[in-house]
């Protein structure tokens, strides 16, 4: 086999692959012998079908399979041996002028396009400053989280009349001009959380009982049309054309009674005897809240680092190749026109991947399997904690094994660990300024960044 490289420009190259009979003949003959052992044909005993007939039936398909496998492995090895840094994967060149007669042809020539990774520098120095926020856990914030915890461990009751913090199970029906249920109109049985709807609308329900009815305009329940649409089970676009008169019948009233802050609650959350007073409970909540905020602060810093590098690293991509490769690599049928529409998004992702890989390579960053296991344990514990549950060591070990057996989840955790290491590299090379901020202001900053 012979592979030669033809450089088109700094970002594009072509690999010409010449395959001769001797390169694949032994593999094809071995595969045909396996087919012969399993072949069944009328007039012959199993495994005794003549090789001539086996070749007639299977040789073209076997030849295609073995040559494709050989070419794929050889291309991969050639790229590694020649230290070619590519984007995506080699792409068979369209209109290369090659045609194949798999039945009679022995020697073949294949042509592949390569997208070459650009050369670029990453500007990191102490002249560049990032802000790492410090969110103080004060008593007001602690009270908010304690309220959430006691509600989470509370129980549902069914009061006779509705209060402003209750959830109502309601039957909503669209009415016509005569005040009668509209034929073919919107009709939905749904949950209406009074704490979440507009206060003026919520006040209409306060004091109401099961089976009572009232008439209202559903668009007054929320300022957000999307929430109105979800409530009624319709498309957001249909909200503007809704009628203004709907009957709302209360099917049931539910109240979430918060759990009392007592030893039973403390033992349920933290284990028997770990927390023995309200004061210790508050301290424990503050400690956990601080840990949660540390994760959010790190995520904010990571996003700031990513955004800075995406905006300040100058590199050029082989756009035409990349678009064609995205079409070929798509798991569902995709056209070049569809890729064009979303190309800026794809391009941003590829750019960050190149930056990330360069930082990993230049700083010799590695994620060991022990780190992967420990991070998975942290995530599992946090997930259980979110629902007020603890997990013992034996159960934890079993869950970790199951999580890491799933390729996508394992890759996500690997990526998270590499992201943490990259942030630490950036922090070591740049200036990081600490800034105290209130929790509400921090949430506002995060929200603005997402928008």
N, C-alpha and C positions, 0 to 999 in steps of 0.2 A: 504494500500500500504506500502511496505517495501523497503527502499533503503539502501544498504550497500556499503561501500567504501573499496576497496582492493588496497593498495599501492604497486606499482611495484618497483619504485625507486623514487628519489627526483624529477624527471621530468615527471613521468608517473603514472597513476592510472586507476583503473577500477571501474565503478559503476554498481552494480547489482540491477535491479529494478524488484520487484515482484508485480504483479497486480492481484487482485482477483475480482471475479464477483461483490461483493458489492461496489467496488471502482468506477465502471463505469455503473452499471446496470440502475440507475435512469436516467443518462444522455442519455443512449441509448434508453430507453423507451420514454423519452420526445421527442427525435428526431424522433422516429418512429410515435408517435402521430401526429407530424407536417406533416410527409409524408402522413399519413392516411387522414388528412384534405384536402390535395391537390391531392390525388391519383385519377386517372381516369382509369376505366376498364370497358370493355363491359359487360353489364348485371347488373351493379351497378350504383346507382346515385353518382355524385361527392361527395366525403367525406364519403361515406358509404361502401367503400371496407373493407371486414373483415380484422381484425388485423393479422390473420394467413397468409393471402395472402401478406399483406404489409411486414410482417417479412420475408417471403420467398423471396420477391423481393429485400428488402433493408437492412435487418439486418446485413449481413456480412460486407457490405461497411460502414454502420453506426458504427458498432462496431470498425472497423479499425480506422475510423476517430476520434471517441471519445477517444479511448485508446491512440492514438498518441498525441492528444491534452492534455490529462491528464498527460501522461508521460513527455511531453515537459515542461509543467508548473511545474510539481513536481521536475524535474531535476534542472530547473532554481532556484526554491526556495531552494532546498537542497544545491546547490552551494553557494547561498547567505547566508543562515543560518549557514553554516559551514565555511564561509569565505575562500573558496577555490579560489585562484587566478589562472585562467586558461588562456590558449592561444587558440584562435579560439572558437570552440563549441564542445560539446560532440559528439563523432563519434561512430555510431553503430559498434560494434566489429564484424569483419568478422570471419567466422568459429567458432562462439561461441558455436556451438553444439545445438542451440535452433531452433526448427521447430514448426510451428503454424498451427493449424486447426481452422480457423476462424469461420467455421460453427458450430463446436461441442465443441470446447475447451472454458473453462470459465476462467481458471487461466493461467497467462502468466509470463514468465521471460525474461527480456531484459538485454543485457549487452552493456555498453558504455565505450569507451576509453576516457580518459582525458589527455590533455597535460598541465602540471603544469608550471606556470611561475617560472623561476629561481629566487633565491635570489642573489642580487648583490648590490654593493655600487657604488655611483657616485662620482668620485674624483674631488671635487671642493674646491679650497682654494686660498688664495692670492699669493701662489707660482706659480699659473698658470696665464699667461698673454695672453690677446687677444688684437688685434689692432683694434681701431675704427678710420677709415680714415676720414680726413676732407678735402673735395674737395673745393677749393676756386673757386668762380664764378668771373673770371676776365673779362676784356673787350673783349678779344679774344673769350672766350666761349659765352659771351652775344651776340657777333656779329653772331656767328654760329646759336644760337637759334632764333635771330631776323630774320636772313635770312630764316630759316625754316618757321617761322610764316608768314612772308610776302609772301612766295611762297604758303603756305597753303591757304591764303586768296586772292591769285592772280587769274588770269583768263587765259584760254587757247586761244591762237591765232594760226593762220596758216600762218606762213611766207612763202615767195616764195622759199627761199633757206635755207638749214639746217645749224645750228650752233652747236658747241660742246656740248651745254647744252639742245638740243632739243630731243624730242621723235619722232621716225619714226614708222609709220605703214607700214610694209613691207611684201612682198610675197617672200618666200624663196623656191627655187626649186633645187633639186639635178640634176647635169648634167652628161651625159655619156662621154666617151672618145672623141666623136665627137663634144662635146659642146652643145648637144641637151638635153632637159629635159628627164631624165631617166625614162623609163616605170617602174612603181612600186617603184620608188625612194621616198626619203623623200620630202614632200611638206607641207609647213605650212605658214599660214598668222599669223603674230604675231607683238608684239610691241618691238621695239629695242631702249632702252634708251641710248643715246650716252654717257651720263655722267658715266654710269656704266660699259661700255665695255672697253677693253684695248685701250689706247690712240692712238696707231698706227693704230688700226682698225677704231677708231672713225674718225680719220683725213681723211680716205678715203671717208667718207660721207659728211664732211663739204663742203658747197658750192653746194651740189647736190640739184636737184629740184624734184618735184613730177613727177612720170612716168620715171625718169631716172633709169638705171640699172647698176650694176657692178657685177663682178665675184670675189669670194673670198673663202677661206677655213674657214668654220664656227668655227673650233677649235681655230682660231686666235682671235675670239671675246672675249673669256673669258679664263683665266688660269684654272678655275674650270670646270672639265668635267660635273659636275652635272648641272651647269648653262647652258652649251651648250645643254645638254639633255632636260632641261625644255624649252629652246628657240625653239627647233626643235620638241618637243613633242614625244621624244623617250626615251628608257631606257638608263640609264647611261652606262650600259655594251656595248651598241651598238655604242657609240661614237668613240671608237678606230677603228671600221671597216668602218666608214663613208668615202665616197669619199672626195677628197680635192677640188673639184670644184662645187660651188653652185652659182646660179644666184639669186641676191637680187634686186627686183624691189621695188622702193619707191612708196607706195600707197598714203601716206599723210605725211606732216610735221607738228608737233604740238610743240608749245612753251608755257611754263608756264611763263606768265609775272607776276613778283612779284608785290604785292600791294604797293602803296605808303604809307610811314609813315606819315599819316595825321590824322586830327580829325575824319574823317569818319571811318578809320581803328580802331582808339583807342575806339570809341564809339561802334563799332561792336563787339569788343573783350571783353571790360570791362564794357560796359554800358555807357549811355550818361553822359558826364561830369566827369566821374571818373578819367580819365587820360587826361590831357590837353596839354601835350608837349612831344617832343621827349625824353627829359631828364627823365621825369616821366615814360614814356613808358619803357625806358631802365632799370630804377630802378625796375619797376614792373616785367619785364622779369627776372631780376636777382633774385628777391625775389621768384618767382615761380620756377625758375631753382634750387635755393637752396633747396626748399621744395622737389622737385623731386629727387635731389641728396641725400637728407636725407633718402628717402625711399630706394634708391639703396645701401647706406652705411649700413642701418639697415639689408637689405637682405644679404649683404656680411658678416656682423658680424654673422647673424643667421647661414649662411652656414658654417662659421668657427667653430661656437659652435657645430653644428651637427657633422661635420667631426671630431672634437676633441673627442667628447663623443663616437662616434662610434668606434674610434680607441683605446680609453683608458678605456672604460668600459668593464670589463671581465664578460661574462655570457655565459652559455651553454643552448642551446635550445633542446627540444625533437624533433630532426630532423626527425626521421621516422614518428612520429605522424603528425608533421607539414606538411610533404610532402603529406601524405594521405588526410589530412584535406583540403589542397589546391586543390587537385583533386576534392574532394567532393563539395567544396564551389565555384568552378569555374562556371561562368555563361554560359560558352560554353563548349562543350565536350572537355575534356583535359585528357591526359594520364600521368601516373607517369613518363614516359620517358621525356615528354615535361617539366614537373615541374623540373626534375633533371637538365635539361640544363640551366634553368633560376633560379635555387634555390638560388644561391648567392645573386641575386637581391631581391628575396622574403625575404630571411633571414635578409638582411640589413634593409628592411622595418619593419619587425617584431621587430628586435632589437631596432630600433629607437622608435617604438610605446611603447615598454616596458620602455625605458628610459624616454620618454616624460610623460607617465602615472605616473611613480614614482616621477618625479619632480612636477607634478601637485598635487599629493596626499600629498607629504611631505611638500609642501609649501602652501597647502590649496588654490590653485589657482582656481578662478571661473570667468566665463564670464557671466555678467548679460545681460538680454535682451536689456536694454537701451544701453549698449555698442555695442551690435550687430547692433542695429538700427543706431547708430551714425557712426559706421565704414562703414555700407552700404551706408549711405549718402555721406561719403567722397569718396567712390569708384565711386558712380554714378556721383557726381560732377566732379571728375577727368576725367571720361570717356567723359562727355560732353565737358569739357575744352579741351580735346585732339583734338576735332574737331571744336574748336573755338566757342562753344555754351554755353549759360547759361541755367539753369533750375530753374523755380520759385518754391516756397515752396510747392504749391499745387501739381504740377507735380512731384516734388521730393518725396513727401510723398506717392503718388500713385505708383511710380516706386519702392520705397523701399518695400512696401507691396507685390508687384508682385515678386520681387527678393527673399524675405524671404519665400514666399510660395513654392519655388522650393527647395526641400530637398538637392540636391547636392550643389547648390550655397550657401544655408544657412550653410551647413556643412563646405564648404571651407572657409567661412568668420569666422566661429567659430574657425577653425583650425588656421587661420592667427592671430586671437586675442590671442589664447593660445600660439602661437609661440612667439609673442611679449612679453607676460608675462614671458615665460621661459627664453628668452634672458635677460630680466631685472633681473631675479633671478640669472642667471649666472654672470651678471655684478656686482651684489651686493656681491657675494661670491668670485669672482676672481679679478685679477688686469686687468684693461682696460687702455691701453695706446693710447692716441690720436696721430695721425701722419698726417701731411699735405701732400697732394699728388696732382699732376696735374690730370685733367680730363682724358686725354689720357692714363696716366699711370694707373689710376684707372680702366679704361675700359680694359686695358691689363691684369690686375690682375684678374678681373672677368672672362675674356675669358679663361685665363689659368686654373682657377678653374673649369670651365665647361668642359674643355678638359681633 
